[in-house]
Amino acid sequence: MGRVLFFAIVICVGLRVATGKWPWQLWALSERSQDEVQARNLLGVNRNATRDEIAEAHRRLLMRVHPDHGGSNEAVHRANKAKEVLLARLARAETEQA
């Protein structure tokens, strides 16, 4: 048991030295990245989409999935979440550049 714990610590420190991030930080980035990919696929925009492109894609999707047009509340919530995820990514990117 002691050896396993020792190797786990060594691996964690090695990843920290190699990437500058702890393993759990890398996992969080991976989950965020997966959410962004799903959001882009749902809205049908590319990785470099601007705020206007995201808003337009969101508007088009809402026209298809809104309950007044035969859609569901769940689909509207997914569309809104996708827009929020992509706009948050743009805000993070702008903050990192500043």
Secondary structure by P-SEA (a helix, b strand, c coil): caaaaaaaaaaaaaaaaaccccaaaaaaaaaaaaaaaaaaaaacccccccaaaaaaaaaaaaacccccccccaaaaaaaaaaaaaaaaaaaaaaaaac
